[in-house]
Amino acid sequence: MDPVGVAASAGGLVVVTYGLIRAGEVGWSNVGALLTMIAGVALLASFFGWERRLTRRPSGQPLLDLTLFRSASFTWGVILAAVPLLAMLGVLFTMPQDFQGVLGTNAMGSGLRLLPLIAGLVFGAALAARVVRMAGAKVTLAAGFALLAAGLLVGATTTAGSGGLFAAAWMAIAGAGTGAAITTASAAALGELTEEHSGVGSAVLQAVTKTGGPFGIAILGSVLSAGYLGRLNLSGLPATAAAAVRQSVFGGGAVAHQIRSASLLTSVQGAFIHGMDLALLVSAGIALAGVALTLLFLPASAPKALVMPPAIALEAAIRPRADDEGEAVATR
């Protein structure tokens, strides 16, 4: 058991996440929000210091086995496996709200409109296995990130007049890039581990992708909120109605329908699309950062074949994260 490690890691993640959410509410220049994030980072730094100390002890039982990170392929594979999921949050966090709050579909209709994304994920994961054998993990992973970034950049041009086919096309492209990147990064992380360390390595991989969810939701939620609030036109509204509009696109739509104001509805929907485009743009930036990190740091000797079937790799990486995203959307 490592109670100190558990407390430091959990506390650091909670404090940093709260700081990110707070910054989205009161502004990124707010001193309190910045100090909160700095305190969280300090807690996380102390966690790694403590784990390093335990690792050096003969009888130490660290929560995180830092010896795994002596392998550059494992280290960067784990980091890069979290990047496409972090970028994909821009889609999973914003599009259901767009489908329901702007286009007026129900939950079933929203789910059906996400099917092109799922199809792209499966296609990209399956294709990655062949490309890795021909070109290696480094080239395949960089190409996956580039494809993901391209889809997100197209999605960031969404307007009020964009149709369903437009959304389906760019989501399919982004999904294909995500599927290729996830499976390839997982192969790079686990391919060089011994059988003795494969179980621990897989647990570390899932832990990193799992903990990335709250950070991604906090960051992209803050971007979406700032873009939405910055474009709203609330002149002439009572304070209670204005507060409801500021809460979300759903609250804004409800107020607009209640007072029968077409101009308010247009303002709310336009403001949300603006915020959504900004969030997708940030997600594209994350994917492009993945391209750079892959080319700079992933060893060229990374595995030439996937160490697990693509479907299993995809499920292992995405399933823990999907629960977080569903909960996040459900609370808004």
N, C-alpha and C positions, 0 to 999 in steps of 0.2 A: 504494500500500500504506500501511496505517496500523497498524504493529505495536504502537504504544503503545495505540491505541484498542482493538485486539483483546485485548491483555493485560488492560487495565483493565476492560473490559466482561465478559470471561470470568471474571476473578478475582472481580469484585464479585458476579456471579450465583452463582458457586460458594460463596463465603463466606456470603452471605445465606441461600442454600438450606440449607447445612450448619447454620447457626445456628438456622433454623426447625425442622429435624429434631431437632437437639440439644435445643431447648426442649421439644419434644414428649416426649422421652425422660426428661429430668431435671426438667422443670417450667419454667414461664415466668418464674419469679422467680430462676432460676439466673443468677448474675452472668456466668459464662463464656459462656453461650449468648447473653445480651444483648449482651455486648461483641463477640462474633463477628458478630452481626447489624449492630451499629453500624459495625464495621470494613468490612463488605460494602457498606453504604449509602455510606460515605465513598469507597470505591473507585468506585462507580457515579457519585457526584457528581464525582469527579475525571475520569471518562470524559467526562461531558457538558461539563465545563470545557475539556478538551483538544480535543474536537470543535468547540466554539465557537471556540477559538483557531485551529484549522486552517481553519475555514470563512472566517474573516476574512483569511487569507493568500491573495494572488493565485494562488500556485502550490500551495496546500494541497489535499490529497486526503483529506478526512475519510471515516471509515468510515460515518458517518451524516450525511446532508445535512440540516442543521438549518434551512435556508431553507424546507423543506417545511412546517415547523411555524408559519410565519407565517400560514397559513390556519387559522382557528379550526375550520372544518368538517373539515379533514383531521386536525388535532390531536385533536379530541374524537371524531371518527369512529374513529380508530385505537384510542384508549383504550377507547371503548365497545364496540368489536368484541371486545376481549379479555375484557370483563366477563361476557357470557353464557357464554363457554367456561369461564371460571374458576368460575362458579356451577355449570355443568353437571358439573364434575368431581365434585361431591358425589354425583351419581347414578352416573357411570361408575366412580368409585373404590369406592363402597360396595355398590352393588346386586349386582354379580357375586359378591362375597364373601358377601352375604346369601343369594343363591340357592343357592350351593354349600355354604357353611359352616353355614347355619341350616336351609334347606329341603331340602338334600341332593341337589340336581340336579347333573348332570354339566355339562361345558363346553358341550355342544351345547344342553342344556336352558336353561342360563343365557343363551346367545346368543338363543335363541328368545324368552325372556321380555323381552329388550330391544327386540324388534321394535316394540312400541307407541311407544317413544321415537323410533325412526327414522322411523316413519310420521308422528309429530307434527312432527319436524324438516322433512320434505319438505312437509307441509301448510302449516306456518307460513311457510316460505320462499316458497312459491307465492302464498299469500294476501297476503304483505307487498307484493308488486309492485302489487297492486290498491289496497291501502290507502294506499300512499305516493302514488299518483297522486291519490287523493281528499283525503287529509288532510295529506300532507307527511311528511317523514322524522322530524321531531321527535315528532309525535303517535304515529306508527307504532312508533318505537323505544321510547318510554315505555310504550306498551301491550304490546309484546313483553316488556319487562322485568317488567311487572306480572303478566302471564300466567305467566311463568317463576317468579316469586316465589310466586304462588298455588299452583302445582303442587308446589313444594318444601315449602311450609308444610304442605300436606296430607300429603306424604310423611314429614314430620318427626313425624307422629302415628302412625307404624307401630308395631304391637305384635306380640307373638308369635302372636297369633291372626289377624292381617291376612291376607287371602287374595290369590291371584294377580290377581283382577280389580281389587282395590283398588290394587295396585302398577301394573297396566297403565293404569288410568285416570289416576292422577296423573302417571305418566311421560309419557303422551301429551300432557297439558296442558303440562307443563314443556318437552317437546320442541317443541311448537308455538310457545311463547314464545321458545325459543332460536333456532329457525329464522327467525322474524320479526326478532328483534333482530340476528342476525348479518348477514343480507342487507342490512338497512336501514343498519346502522352502516358496512358496507363501501361502500355507495352514498354515504353522507355523506363518507367519507374520500376516495374516489377521484373523485367526481363533478365536483369543481371543479379538478382538476389538468389541466394541458395534456398533450398527447400526448407531449411531450418528457419530462415528469416522471412519467408514468403508470407506467412500468416500475419506477422507483425507489420510487415511492409504494406500489406493490403489494408490493414486496420488504420495505419497512418494516412494512407491515400484517402480513405473514406472520411477520416476525421478532418483532414484539411478541406476537402470539398464540402463537408457538412458545415464547418464553421465559417466558410466563406459566404454562405447564404445570407445570414443576418447583416454582414458588412455590405454586401451588394445591394440588398433591399434598402438599407439605410442610406447609402450613397445615392442610388438611382431614385429612391423615393424623395430625397431632398432636392435633387435636380428637377424632378417632375413637379414637385410642390412649388419650388421657386419660380419655374416657368409659368405654371398655372396662375399663381397669385399675381405675378407681374403683368399679366395681360387682361385681368378681369376689369370690367367696367361696372362698378357698383354704385354709381351716382344715383341718388334719389331713393335708394333702398333703405328701409328701416334697419336699425342695428341688428335685430334678431335675424332678419332675413339675410342680411349681408354676411353674418357669422355662419349661417347654414351654407351659403354659397361657397364660402372660403374653405369649408370642410372638405369637399370633394366634388367631382363632376356630377355625382348622383344627387348630392344635396342641392347643387346649383340647378340641375334639371328639374328637381321636384319643386323648387321655389318658382322657377320660370313657368312651369305648367300651372301652378296654383294661382299665380297672379296674371296668367295669360299674357306673358310678355315674350314676344318672338325675338325682340332685340336682346334681351337678357339671355335667352337660350342660345342665340348665336354667339354671344360673348363668351358664355360658359364653355360651349363646345370648341370654339376657336382657341380659347385659352388652354384647354386641356390638350388639344392637338399640338399646340406650340410646346407645352411642357413635355409631352410624349416624344416629340421630335428631338428635343434637347437630350432626353434620357437615352434615346437610341443613338444619338451622336456620341455621347459619352461611352456607351457600350461598344460602339465601333472603335473608339479610341483605345479601349481595353483590348479588343481583338488585335489591333495594329501593334500594340505593345507586346502582345503574344508573339507576333511575327518576329519582332526585333529580338526578344529574349531567346526565342528558339534558335535563330541564326547566330546569335552571339555566344550562347552558353550551353545549349544541348550538345553533348559530345557526338561527333560524327560516327563513333563506334556504337551508338545506340542500337538496340536489337533490329535485325533485318526482317523479323516476322513477329506478329502479334503473339503474346504469350498466353492468350485466352481467346475463345471465340468472340467476335465483335459484339454479338448480342449480350453476352455475359458482361463484357467490359462496360458496355453502355449502361446496362441496368445497374451494375455495381456503383458507377459514378453518379448516375442521375437519381436513382431511387431515393437516397437519403435527402437530396436537395429538393425533390418534388414536394415532399411534405411541408418543408418550410415555405415554399412559394405559395402552395395552396392556402396555408394558414394566413400568409400575408395578405393575399387578395381577399380572403374571406373577412378579414377585419376591417376592410375599407369600404 
